[in-house]
Amino acid sequence: MPQPHPQDARRRVPRTDRVLAEEPVAGAVSRLGRDTVKAAVAAAQQRVRNGEISPDQVVAATLAALPEHVTTMTPVLNATGVVIHTNLGRAPLSSAALEAMTTAAGYVDVELDLATGQRSSRGRAASAALLRAVPEAQAALVVNNGAAALVLATTALAAGREVLVSRGEMVEIGDGFRLPDLIASTGARLREVGTTNRTSLQDYADAVGPDTGCILKVHPSNFRVEGFTSSVPVVDLACLGPPVVHDIGSGLLGARPLLPEEPDAASSLRDGASVVTCSGDKLLGGPQAGLVLGRTDAVERLRRHPLARAVRTDKTTLAALEATLRGPTPPVLQAIEADPGRLRARCEAVVASLAPEIGATVVPAQGVVGGGGAPGLRLPGWAVALPERYAALLRSRTQPVLARVERGQCLVDLRCIPETSDEVVAEAIQGC
């Protein structure tokens, strides 16, 4: 019977259990999971059989093949100048919010009163932080996103009845989701009033009747209608009788001078809205969440509705939201209010560090809020201008840098990039 050759590749392949027991590999198992690491070991073993590597290289090959991150999502440096970039996950969280999420990842008293040992109200701390931020609100509720907040409000207040809304506010909120479809899903009947460009108080008054569940006012955040237009403010709608639900969308809790045309929750509630709904991951700069603020009786109807259970948010989101409301200025507002002079100085420093043959220059650039917020507002600033081909090259880096292409140039806008990462950006450009 033929004996295996002493150099048979199968005889030289290290056993899986021995490779997994190696200290660096075992550490990877604790971070990435056994299945992921075992697959990398198997691939390295096959390379030995194929004669591509030697047996003593299996551990190194295994470690080299492992993913850098525990998720397949890749961290990206946002150099587009779009602050709230939906494709990049909207608002980047503050360090305080990240710390809060880590704290809440384990066992926490999310629905427990430690003093009594009894069950308590879920999200009470986040709701309390919202009420401190918006004293005009009598009550607050947090759900899992802005659309859920709007659907819950119209369901609880108007299921089986009519929701009055201006034709000029029949918006599509993105990815093909349209307001009429959302309202129809609640069991309410949508009743349109006015025209696309002009709606008057009388249009609403003529439509109000015993079957009116609520009046819905929607901020058309993704576009602007200019010219021969008119709309009805909340303060006038509140005089008609039915509860007014104001979907302000972008999550501005109080008025800010830089965003004069953006509706805010405090002003809307002062004007008489029964319920205000908005997103937590836009101008507020927090995690994805739907915020509900308003009168106690109206918010309590939402809280007690069966749908509220289906759209409730998780403990880590509640923790991040509370930290955003209590903590330092979030990155979103820092980027929106960035000083143009400082942006220019940073761009000049990046260009000065690059090889002259790259041809980088510093040019004026306008950023935008994004995420449907303040659609007409331009944020003055500066950017590093490069040949257009750099856009694709920067995206393909191990640390991707997402720039924008404008008029045949690749513009690297530092507005949304922490100043501590400017050197990383420069190295990425130099390395292309």
C-alpha positions as a LaTeX table, in Angstrom:
\begin{tabular}{lrrr}
\hline
Residue & $x$ (\AA) & $y$ (\AA) & $z$ (\AA) \\
\hline
Met1 & 0.00 & 0.00 & 0.00 \\
Pro2 & 1.53 & 3.39 & $-0.98$ \\
Gln3 & 2.60 & 5.58 & 1.92 \\
Pro4 & 1.89 & 9.37 & 1.94 \\
His5 & 4.84 & 11.40 & 0.89 \\
Pro6 & 6.34 & 13.20 & 3.90 \\
Gln7 & 5.83 & 16.47 & 2.07 \\
Asp8 & 2.17 & 15.77 & 1.18 \\
Ala9 & 0.44 & 19.19 & 1.51 \\
Arg10 & $-2.42$ & 17.70 & 3.49 \\
Arg11 & 0.04 & 16.47 & 6.13 \\
Arg12 & 1.60 & 19.89 & 6.48 \\
Val13 & $-1.62$ & 21.89 & 6.99 \\
Pro14 & $-1.94$ & 23.04 & 10.65 \\
Arg15 & $-5.00$ & 21.69 & 12.44 \\
Thr16 & $-7.92$ & 24.10 & 12.78 \\
Asp17 & $-8.13$ & 23.79 & 16.58 \\
Arg18 & $-4.44$ & 24.61 & 16.94 \\
Val19 & $-4.71$ & 27.70 & 14.76 \\
Leu20 & $-7.79$ & 28.88 & 16.68 \\
Ala21 & $-5.88$ & 28.40 & 19.95 \\
Glu22 & $-3.09$ & 30.77 & 18.89 \\
Glu23 & $-3.35$ & 33.90 & 21.06 \\
Pro24 & $-3.96$ & 36.51 & 18.33 \\
Val25 & $-6.48$ & 34.24 & 16.60 \\
Ala26 & $-8.30$ & 33.53 & 19.85 \\
Gly27 & $-8.49$ & 37.27 & 20.45 \\
Ala28 & $-10.06$ & 37.70 & 17.03 \\
Val29 & $-12.65$ & 35.04 & 17.89 \\
Ser30 & $-13.74$ & 37.01 & 20.96 \\
Arg31 & $-14.12$ & 40.15 & 18.82 \\
Leu32 & $-15.51$ & 38.83 & 15.54 \\
Gly33 & $-17.05$ & 35.48 & 16.42 \\
Arg34 & $-15.92$ & 31.90 & 15.88 \\
Asp35 & $-17.63$ & 31.37 & 12.50 \\
Thr36 & $-16.00$ & 34.38 & 10.88 \\
Val37 & $-12.53$ & 33.48 & 12.11 \\
Lys38 & $-12.93$ & 29.79 & 11.33 \\
Ala39 & $-13.79$ & 30.64 & 7.71 \\
Ala40 & $-10.58$ & 32.70 & 7.48 \\
Val41 & $-8.59$ & 29.77 & 8.92 \\
Ala42 & $-10.09$ & 27.40 & 6.35 \\
Ala43 & $-9.16$ & 29.78 & 3.53 \\
Ala44 & $-5.58$ & 30.02 & 4.81 \\
Gln45 & $-5.34$ & 26.23 & 5.10 \\
Gln46 & $-6.48$ & 25.88 & 1.49 \\
Arg47 & $-3.75$ & 28.26 & 0.42 \\
Val48 & $-1.22$ & 25.89 & 2.03 \\
Arg49 & $-2.68$ & 22.97 & 0.04 \\
Asn50 & $-2.43$ & 25.08 & $-3.11$ \\
Gly51 & 1.21 & 25.81 & $-2.38$ \\
Glu52 & 0.61 & 29.55 & $-2.10$ \\
Ile53 & 1.89 & 29.90 & 1.47 \\
Ser54 & 3.88 & 27.79 & 3.90 \\
Pro55 & 2.30 & 26.15 & 6.97 \\
Asp56 & 3.95 & 28.63 & 9.34 \\
Gln57 & 2.16 & 31.48 & 7.55 \\
Val58 & $-1.35$ & 30.26 & 8.30 \\
Val59 & $-1.85$ & 32.40 & 11.42 \\
Ala60 & $-0.64$ & 35.55 & 9.68 \\
Ala61 & $-2.78$ & 34.82 & 6.61 \\
Thr62 & $-5.81$ & 34.22 & 8.82 \\
Leu63 & $-5.37$ & 37.51 & 10.64 \\
Ala64 & $-4.78$ & 39.39 & 7.37 \\
Ala65 & $-8.04$ & 38.04 & 5.91 \\
Leu66 & $-10.21$ & 39.10 & 8.83 \\
Pro67 & $-12.42$ & 42.19 & 8.48 \\
Glu68 & $-11.15$ & 45.32 & 10.16 \\
His69 & $-14.56$ & 46.13 & 11.64 \\
Val70 & $-17.16$ & 43.99 & 13.37 \\
Thr71 & $-19.81$ & 45.30 & 10.94 \\
Thr72 & $-19.78$ & 45.33 & 7.16 \\
Met73 & $-20.60$ & 49.04 & 7.24 \\
Thr74 & $-17.52$ & 51.13 & 6.44 \\
Pro75 & $-16.72$ & 54.38 & 8.27 \\
Val76 & $-16.59$ & 57.22 & 5.75 \\
Leu77 & $-15.15$ & 60.73 & 5.97 \\
Asn78 & $-17.91$ & 63.01 & 4.69 \\
Ala79 & $-16.24$ & 65.61 & 2.44 \\
Thr80 & $-19.38$ & 66.38 & 0.43 \\
Gly81 & $-20.37$ & 69.53 & 2.30 \\
Val82 & $-23.82$ & 67.97 & 2.90 \\
Val83 & $-24.19$ & 67.98 & 6.67 \\
Ile84 & $-27.16$ & 65.64 & 7.09 \\
His85 & $-26.34$ & 63.09 & 4.39 \\
Thr86 & $-29.07$ & 60.44 & 4.24 \\
Asn87 & $-26.89$ & 57.94 & 2.35 \\
Leu88 & $-24.26$ & 58.26 & 5.07 \\
Gly89 & $-26.69$ & 57.70 & 7.93 \\
Arg90 & $-27.77$ & 61.32 & 8.56 \\
Ala91 & $-26.46$ & 62.82 & 11.80 \\
Pro92 & $-23.12$ & 61.64 & 13.18 \\
Leu93 & $-23.47$ & 61.13 & 16.91 \\
Ser94 & $-21.64$ & 63.13 & 19.54 \\
Ser95 & $-19.08$ & 61.48 & 21.82 \\
Ala96 & $-21.60$ & 61.84 & 24.64 \\
Ala97 & $-24.25$ & 59.96 & 22.66 \\
Leu98 & $-21.78$ & 57.19 & 21.77 \\
Glu99 & $-20.81$ & 56.80 & 25.42 \\
Ala100 & $-24.47$ & 56.65 & 26.40 \\
Met101 & $-25.17$ & 53.91 & 23.86 \\
Thr102 & $-22.30$ & 51.85 & 25.22 \\
Thr103 & $-23.64$ & 52.28 & 28.76 \\
Ala104 & $-27.11$ & 51.21 & 27.66 \\
Ala105 & $-25.90$ & 48.18 & 25.73 \\
Gly106 & $-25.97$ & 46.00 & 28.84 \\
Tyr107 & $-28.62$ & 45.59 & 31.51 \\
Val108 & $-30.04$ & 49.01 & 32.42 \\
Asp109 & $-33.07$ & 50.38 & 34.24 \\
Val110 & $-34.91$ & 51.30 & 31.05 \\
Glu111 & $-38.28$ & 50.27 & 32.55 \\
Leu112 & $-37.40$ & 49.80 & 36.21 \\
Asp113 & $-37.57$ & 52.04 & 39.26 \\
Leu114 & $-34.54$ & 50.95 & 41.28 \\
Ala115 & $-35.86$ & 52.65 & 44.44 \\
Thr116 & $-39.07$ & 50.61 & 44.54 \\
Gly117 & $-38.13$ & 47.63 & 42.41 \\
Gln118 & $-41.31$ & 48.19 & 40.40 \\
Arg119 & $-41.81$ & 48.68 & 36.67 \\
Ser120 & $-41.57$ & 52.30 & 35.53 \\
Ser121 & $-42.29$ & 54.33 & 32.40 \\
Arg122 & $-40.06$ & 53.46 & 29.44 \\
Gly123 & $-37.94$ & 56.31 & 28.14 \\
Arg124 & $-38.80$ & 58.61 & 31.04 \\
Ala125 & $-35.35$ & 60.23 & 31.11 \\
Ala126 & $-35.32$ & 60.95 & 27.36 \\
Ser127 & $-38.85$ & 62.38 & 27.58 \\
Ala128 & $-37.84$ & 64.54 & 30.53 \\
Ala129 & $-34.84$ & 65.84 & 28.57 \\
Leu130 & $-37.14$ & 66.70 & 25.66 \\
Leu131 & $-39.48$ & 68.61 & 27.95 \\
Arg132 & $-36.57$ & 70.58 & 29.37 \\
Ala133 & $-35.44$ & 71.42 & 25.84 \\
Val134 & $-38.98$ & 72.42 & 24.79 \\
Pro135 & $-40.80$ & 73.87 & 27.84 \\
Glu136 & $-43.77$ & 74.71 & 25.61 \\
Ala137 & $-44.58$ & 70.97 & 25.44 \\
Gln138 & $-46.71$ & 69.43 & 28.16 \\
Ala139 & $-45.78$ & 65.84 & 27.24 \\
Ala140 & $-43.33$ & 63.97 & 25.05 \\
Leu141 & $-43.06$ & 60.54 & 23.45 \\
Val142 & $-40.21$ & 58.87 & 21.53 \\
Val143 & $-40.78$ & 56.31 & 18.76 \\
Asn144 & $-38.44$ & 54.71 & 16.26 \\
Asn145 & $-38.46$ & 57.27 & 13.41 \\
Gly146 & $-40.14$ & 60.41 & 12.12 \\
Ala147 & $-42.54$ & 58.63 & 9.77 \\
Ala148 & $-43.66$ & 56.38 & 12.64 \\
Ala149 & $-44.39$ & 59.46 & 14.76 \\
Leu150 & $-46.59$ & 60.90 & 12.02 \\
Val151 & $-48.38$ & 57.60 & 11.38 \\
Leu152 & $-48.99$ & 57.10 & 15.11 \\
Ala153 & $-50.38$ & 60.63 & 15.47 \\
Thr154 & $-52.84$ & 60.34 & 12.59 \\
Thr155 & $-53.84$ & 56.81 & 13.62 \\
Ala156 & $-54.53$ & 57.72 & 17.23 \\
Leu157 & $-56.34$ & 60.97 & 16.43 \\
Ala158 & $-58.13$ & 60.20 & 13.17 \\
Ala159 & $-58.43$ & 56.47 & 12.37 \\
Gly160 & $-61.71$ & 55.98 & 10.49 \\
Arg161 & $-62.12$ & 59.74 & 10.19 \\
Glu162 & $-60.78$ & 62.52 & 7.98 \\
Val163 & $-57.34$ & 64.13 & 8.01 \\
Leu164 & $-57.34$ & 67.55 & 6.38 \\
Val165 & $-54.15$ & 68.49 & 4.53 \\
Ser166 & $-53.25$ & 71.14 & 1.95 \\
Arg167 & $-52.57$ & 69.93 & $-1.59$ \\
Gly168 & $-49.36$ & 71.92 & $-1.45$ \\
Glu169 & $-48.14$ & 69.72 & 1.41 \\
Met170 & $-48.78$ & 66.31 & $-0.16$ \\
Val171 & $-45.11$ & 65.45 & $-0.09$ \\
Glu172 & $-42.98$ & 62.44 & $-0.90$ \\
Ile173 & $-40.58$ & 61.92 & 2.00 \\
Gly174 & $-38.01$ & 59.86 & 0.10 \\
Asp175 & $-37.42$ & 56.41 & $-1.35$ \\
Gly176 & $-40.88$ & 56.49 & $-2.94$ \\
Phe177 & $-42.85$ & 56.89 & 0.31 \\
Arg178 & $-45.65$ & 59.42 & $-0.13$ \\
Leu179 & $-47.81$ & 61.16 & 2.44 \\
Pro180 & $-51.14$ & 59.95 & 0.97 \\
Asp181 & $-49.98$ & 56.34 & 1.20 \\
Leu182 & $-48.80$ & 56.76 & 4.79 \\
Ile183 & $-52.09$ & 58.31 & 5.87 \\
Ala184 & $-54.11$ & 55.67 & 4.04 \\
Ser185 & $-52.21$ & 52.97 & 5.93 \\
Thr186 & $-53.53$ & 54.37 & 9.23 \\
Gly187 & $-57.16$ & 53.80 & 8.37 \\
Ala188 & $-57.85$ & 57.53 & 8.17 \\
Arg189 & $-59.29$ & 59.22 & 5.10 \\
Leu190 & $-57.22$ & 61.96 & 3.55 \\
Arg191 & $-59.14$ & 65.07 & 2.54 \\
Glu192 & $-57.20$ & 67.52 & 0.42 \\
Val193 & $-57.89$ & 71.25 & 0.63 \\
Gly194 & $-56.74$ & 74.22 & $-1.43$ \\
Thr195 & $-54.49$ & 73.98 & $-4.47$ \\
Thr196 & $-50.87$ & 73.10 & $-5.10$ \\
Asn197 & $-49.61$ & 76.66 & $-4.76$ \\
Arg198 & $-52.29$ & 78.41 & $-2.68$ \\
Thr199 & $-54.34$ & 77.30 & 0.31 \\
Ser200 & $-56.40$ & 79.64 & 2.48 \\
Leu201 & $-57.89$ & 79.43 & 5.95 \\
Gln202 & $-61.34$ & 79.34 & 4.34 \\
Asp203 & $-60.36$ & 76.18 & 2.44 \\
Tyr204 & $-59.76$ & 74.45 & 5.76 \\
Ala205 & $-62.85$ & 75.96 & 7.40 \\
Asp206 & $-65.09$ & 74.73 & 4.59 \\
Ala207 & $-63.75$ & 71.19 & 5.01 \\
Val208 & $-64.00$ & 70.96 & 8.81 \\
Gly209 & $-66.93$ & 68.89 & 10.00 \\
Pro210 & $-68.04$ & 66.31 & 12.55 \\
Asp211 & $-65.96$ & 63.67 & 10.77 \\
Thr212 & $-62.69$ & 65.64 & 10.99 \\
Gly213 & $-60.14$ & 63.77 & 13.10 \\
Cys214 & $-57.29$ & 66.26 & 12.82 \\
Ile215 & $-55.73$ & 68.92 & 10.65 \\
Leu216 & $-52.31$ & 67.95 & 9.39 \\
Lys217 & $-49.72$ & 70.56 & 8.48 \\
Val218 & $-46.57$ & 69.22 & 6.81 \\
His219 & $-43.41$ & 71.21 & 6.32 \\
Pro220 & $-42.33$ & 70.66 & 2.68 \\
Ser221 & $-38.74$ & 70.26 & 3.75 \\
Asn222 & $-37.26$ & 68.79 & 0.56 \\
Phe223 & $-38.33$ & 71.60 & $-1.75$ \\
Arg224 & $-39.47$ & 75.21 & $-1.96$ \\
Val225 & $-42.44$ & 76.71 & $-3.78$ \\
Glu226 & $-41.94$ & 80.36 & $-4.69$ \\
Gly227 & $-43.97$ & 82.99 & $-6.51$ \\
Phe228 & $-47.76$ & 83.13 & $-6.37$ \\
Thr229 & $-48.18$ & 81.07 & $-3.21$ \\
Ser230 & $-49.92$ & 81.12 & 0.16 \\
Ser231 & $-50.28$ & 78.76 & 3.08 \\
Val232 & $-51.98$ & 78.89 & 6.46 \\
Pro233 & $-49.89$ & 79.16 & 9.65 \\
Val234 & $-50.49$ & 76.92 & 12.64 \\
Val235 & $-51.77$ & 79.80 & 14.76 \\
Asp236 & $-54.75$ & 80.21 & 12.39 \\
Leu237 & $-55.40$ & 76.49 & 11.98 \\
Ala238 & $-55.55$ & 76.08 & 15.75 \\
Cys239 & $-58.64$ & 78.33 & 15.82 \\
Leu240 & $-60.70$ & 75.90 & 13.71 \\
Gly241 & $-61.35$ & 73.38 & 16.50 \\
Pro242 & $-59.87$ & 69.99 & 15.51 \\
Pro243 & $-56.43$ & 69.12 & 16.86 \\
Val244 & $-53.56$ & 70.33 & 14.68 \\
Val245 & $-50.71$ & 67.90 & 13.99 \\
His246 & $-47.63$ & 69.73 & 12.71 \\
Asp247 & $-44.97$ & 67.55 & 11.12 \\
Ile248 & $-41.93$ & 69.84 & 11.13 \\
Gly249 & $-39.71$ & 67.06 & 9.82 \\
Ser250 & $-36.16$ & 68.15 & 10.49 \\
Gly251 & $-36.17$ & 68.18 & 14.29 \\
Leu252 & $-35.39$ & 71.79 & 15.12 \\
Leu253 & $-36.60$ & 72.13 & 18.71 \\
Gly254 & $-36.13$ & 75.89 & 19.07 \\
Ala255 & $-35.58$ & 78.78 & 16.68 \\
Arg256 & $-32.01$ & 79.37 & 15.45 \\
Pro257 & $-30.91$ & 82.60 & 13.71 \\
Leu258 & $-29.03$ & 80.70 & 10.99 \\
Leu259 & $-32.21$ & 78.79 & 10.04 \\
Pro260 & $-34.88$ & 81.51 & 9.98 \\
Glu261 & $-37.26$ & 79.69 & 7.61 \\
Glu262 & $-37.09$ & 76.31 & 9.34 \\
Pro263 & $-40.10$ & 75.59 & 11.60 \\
Asp264 & $-39.31$ & 74.64 & 15.18 \\
Ala265 & $-41.24$ & 72.69 & 17.78 \\
Ala266 & $-41.35$ & 75.41 & 20.43 \\
Ser267 & $-42.84$ & 78.02 & 18.09 \\
Ser268 & $-45.40$ & 75.59 & 16.69 \\
Leu269 & $-46.60$ & 74.59 & 20.15 \\
Arg270 & $-46.85$ & 78.23 & 21.21 \\
Asp271 & $-48.99$ & 78.82 & 18.13 \\
Gly272 & $-51.45$ & 76.15 & 19.23 \\
Ala273 & $-50.42$ & 72.84 & 17.65 \\
Ser274 & $-51.75$ & 69.89 & 19.63 \\
Val275 & $-48.96$ & 67.59 & 18.45 \\
Val276 & $-45.61$ & 68.25 & 16.79 \\
Thr277 & $-43.72$ & 65.38 & 15.15 \\
Cys278 & $-40.16$ & 65.34 & 13.82 \\
Ser279 & $-37.00$ & 63.27 & 13.38 \\
Gly280 & $-34.23$ & 62.93 & 15.94 \\
Asp281 & $-31.37$ & 62.32 & 13.50 \\
Lys282 & $-31.52$ & 65.53 & 11.50 \\
Leu283 & $-31.07$ & 69.05 & 12.91 \\
Leu284 & $-31.21$ & 67.79 & 16.49 \\
Gly285 & $-28.10$ & 65.76 & 15.71 \\
Gly286 & $-29.15$ & 62.64 & 17.59 \\
Pro287 & $-29.99$ & 59.01 & 16.77 \\
Gln288 & $-32.75$ & 57.89 & 14.44 \\
Ala289 & $-35.95$ & 58.48 & 16.37 \\
Gly290 & $-39.40$ & 59.97 & 15.99 \\
Leu291 & $-40.13$ & 62.76 & 18.46 \\
Val292 & $-43.67$ & 63.61 & 19.58 \\
Leu293 & $-44.27$ & 66.78 & 21.58 \\
Gly294 & $-47.57$ & 68.37 & 22.53 \\
Arg295 & $-50.53$ & 68.66 & 24.83 \\
Thr296 & $-50.86$ & 66.05 & 27.54 \\
Asp297 & $-54.26$ & 64.77 & 26.38 \\
Ala298 & $-53.15$ & 64.40 & 22.75 \\
Val299 & $-49.79$ & 62.78 & 23.47 \\
Glu300 & $-51.40$ & 60.40 & 25.97 \\
Arg301 & $-53.81$ & 59.22 & 23.25 \\
Leu302 & $-50.77$ & 58.35 & 21.15 \\
Arg303 & $-48.99$ & 56.68 & 24.06 \\
Arg304 & $-51.95$ & 54.43 & 24.88 \\
His305 & $-52.69$ & 53.44 & 21.27 \\
Pro306 & $-51.76$ & 49.80 & 20.45 \\
Leu307 & $-49.59$ & 50.99 & 17.53 \\
Ala308 & $-47.29$ & 52.74 & 19.99 \\
Arg309 & $-45.97$ & 49.36 & 21.09 \\
Ala310 & $-45.06$ & 48.44 & 17.52 \\
Val311 & $-43.08$ & 51.63 & 16.91 \\
Arg312 & $-41.39$ & 52.06 & 20.27 \\
Thr313 & $-37.67$ & 52.68 & 20.28 \\
Asp314 & $-34.88$ & 50.67 & 21.86 \\
Lys315 & $-32.84$ & 51.41 & 24.98 \\
Thr316 & $-29.64$ & 52.47 & 23.17 \\
Thr317 & $-31.56$ & 55.04 & 21.11 \\
Leu318 & $-33.22$ & 56.43 & 24.23 \\
Ala319 & $-29.82$ & 56.74 & 25.89 \\
Ala320 & $-28.24$ & 58.45 & 22.86 \\
Leu321 & $-31.17$ & 60.85 & 22.54 \\
Glu322 & $-30.97$ & 61.82 & 26.20 \\
Ala323 & $-27.21$ & 62.40 & 25.92 \\
Thr324 & $-27.69$ & 64.50 & 22.77 \\
Leu325 & $-30.24$ & 66.71 & 24.53 \\
Arg326 & $-28.20$ & 67.08 & 27.72 \\
Gly327 & $-24.69$ & 67.04 & 26.28 \\
Pro328 & $-22.38$ & 69.26 & 24.23 \\
Thr329 & $-23.20$ & 70.78 & 20.85 \\
Pro330 & $-23.61$ & 67.83 & 18.45 \\
Pro331 & $-21.48$ & 67.53 & 15.31 \\
Val332 & $-24.39$ & 68.50 & 13.04 \\
Leu333 & $-24.73$ & 71.97 & 14.54 \\
Gln334 & $-20.96$ & 72.38 & 14.69 \\
Ala335 & $-20.80$ & 71.71 & 10.95 \\
Ile336 & $-23.73$ & 73.98 & 10.08 \\
Glu337 & $-22.27$ & 76.84 & 12.10 \\
Ala338 & $-18.64$ & 76.27 & 11.03 \\
Asp339 & $-16.64$ & 79.47 & 10.60 \\
Pro340 & $-15.82$ & 80.05 & 6.89 \\
Gly341 & $-12.48$ & 81.61 & 7.81 \\
Arg342 & $-11.45$ & 78.56 & 9.77 \\
Leu343 & $-12.57$ & 76.27 & 6.94 \\
Arg344 & $-10.39$ & 78.21 & 4.53 \\
Ala345 & $-7.35$ & 77.98 & 6.82 \\
Arg346 & $-7.81$ & 74.22 & 7.14 \\
Cys347 & $-8.08$ & 73.79 & 3.36 \\
Glu348 & $-4.95$ & 75.87 & 2.84 \\
Ala349 & $-3.06$ & 73.71 & 5.33 \\
Val350 & $-4.13$ & 70.53 & 3.51 \\
Val351 & $-3.07$ & 71.94 & 0.11 \\
Ala352 & 0.28 & 73.10 & 1.52 \\
Ser353 & 1.00 & 69.53 & 2.65 \\
Leu354 & 0.41 & 68.02 & $-0.80$ \\
Ala355 & 2.88 & 67.51 & $-3.62$ \\
Pro356 & 2.68 & 70.39 & $-6.15$ \\
Glu357 & 2.13 & 68.04 & $-9.09$ \\
Ile358 & $-1.30$ & 67.11 & $-7.66$ \\
Gly359 & $-2.51$ & 70.56 & $-8.62$ \\
Ala360 & $-4.70$ & 71.09 & $-5.57$ \\
Thr361 & $-6.14$ & 74.55 & $-4.97$ \\
Val362 & $-8.45$ & 76.18 & $-2.43$ \\
Val363 & $-11.76$ & 77.39 & $-3.85$ \\
Pro364 & $-14.98$ & 78.90 & $-2.43$ \\
Ala365 & $-17.63$ & 76.24 & $-1.83$ \\
Gln366 & $-21.18$ & 76.22 & $-0.54$ \\
Gly367 & $-22.36$ & 73.53 & 1.81 \\
Val368 & $-25.98$ & 72.55 & 2.46 \\
Val369 & $-27.89$ & 71.31 & 5.48 \\
Gly370 & $-29.28$ & 68.21 & 3.73 \\
Gly371 & $-31.74$ & 65.67 & 5.06 \\
Gly372 & $-34.63$ & 67.83 & 3.88 \\
Gly373 & $-33.67$ & 70.67 & 6.22 \\
Ala374 & $-33.48$ & 74.32 & 5.13 \\
Pro375 & $-33.57$ & 73.50 & 1.38 \\
Gly376 & $-32.91$ & 77.09 & 0.28 \\
Leu377 & $-30.01$ & 77.74 & 2.63 \\
Arg378 & $-26.41$ & 77.77 & 1.41 \\
Leu379 & $-23.56$ & 77.50 & 3.91 \\
Pro380 & $-20.56$ & 79.60 & 2.83 \\
Gly381 & $-17.22$ & 77.86 & 3.03 \\
Trp382 & $-14.16$ & 76.58 & 1.17 \\
Ala383 & $-12.96$ & 73.32 & $-0.32$ \\
Val384 & $-9.85$ & 71.66 & $-1.71$ \\
Ala385 & $-10.26$ & 71.40 & $-5.50$ \\
Leu386 & $-8.68$ & 68.41 & $-7.26$ \\
Pro387 & $-8.93$ & 66.84 & $-10.72$ \\
Glu388 & $-12.26$ & 65.04 & $-11.11$ \\
Arg389 & $-10.66$ & 61.57 & $-11.18$ \\
Tyr390 & $-9.76$ & 61.93 & $-7.49$ \\
Ala391 & $-13.40$ & 61.47 & $-6.46$ \\
Ala392 & $-13.40$ & 57.76 & $-7.35$ \\
Leu393 & $-9.87$ & 57.26 & $-6.06$ \\
Leu394 & $-10.72$ & 58.75 & $-2.66$ \\
Arg395 & $-13.85$ & 56.60 & $-2.35$ \\
Ser396 & $-11.80$ & 53.44 & $-2.89$ \\
Arg397 & $-9.34$ & 54.09 & $-0.06$ \\
Thr398 & $-9.22$ & 51.83 & 3.00 \\
Gln399 & $-10.50$ & 54.91 & 4.84 \\
Pro400 & $-12.94$ & 56.21 & 2.19 \\
Val401 & $-13.23$ & 59.95 & 1.70 \\
Leu402 & $-16.50$ & 60.90 & 0.00 \\
Ala403 & $-16.07$ & 64.17 & $-1.91$ \\
Arg404 & $-18.39$ & 65.78 & $-4.46$ \\
Val405 & $-17.95$ & 66.44 & $-8.15$ \\
Glu406 & $-18.87$ & 69.90 & $-9.31$ \\
Arg407 & $-18.12$ & 71.52 & $-12.67$ \\
Gly408 & $-15.52$ & 68.98 & $-13.58$ \\
Gln409 & $-13.66$ & 69.18 & $-10.27$ \\
Cys410 & $-13.45$ & 66.97 & $-7.22$ \\
Leu411 & $-14.21$ & 69.18 & $-4.22$ \\
Val412 & $-13.06$ & 68.03 & $-0.79$ \\
Asp413 & $-15.14$ & 70.04 & 1.69 \\
Leu414 & $-13.86$ & 69.82 & 5.28 \\
Arg415 & $-17.04$ & 71.20 & 6.90 \\
Cys416 & $-18.26$ & 67.82 & 8.19 \\
Ile417 & $-14.82$ & 66.36 & 8.92 \\
Pro418 & $-13.36$ & 66.71 & 12.42 \\
Glu419 & $-10.30$ & 68.94 & 12.35 \\
Thr420 & $-8.32$ & 66.11 & 13.92 \\
Ser421 & $-8.86$ & 64.13 & 10.69 \\
Asp422 & $-7.46$ & 66.78 & 8.32 \\
Glu423 & $-4.14$ & 64.94 & 8.20 \\
Val424 & $-5.95$ & 61.72 & 7.27 \\
Val425 & $-7.61$ & 63.55 & 4.37 \\
Ala426 & $-4.28$ & 64.95 & 3.19 \\
Glu427 & $-2.67$ & 61.51 & 3.33 \\
Ala428 & $-5.57$ & 60.03 & 1.36 \\
Ile429 & $-5.19$ & 62.63 & $-1.39$ \\
Gln430 & $-1.44$ & 62.21 & $-1.48$ \\
Gly431 & $-1.82$ & 58.44 & $-1.67$ \\
Cys432 & $-4.12$ & 58.42 & $-4.70$ \\
\hline
\end{tabular}
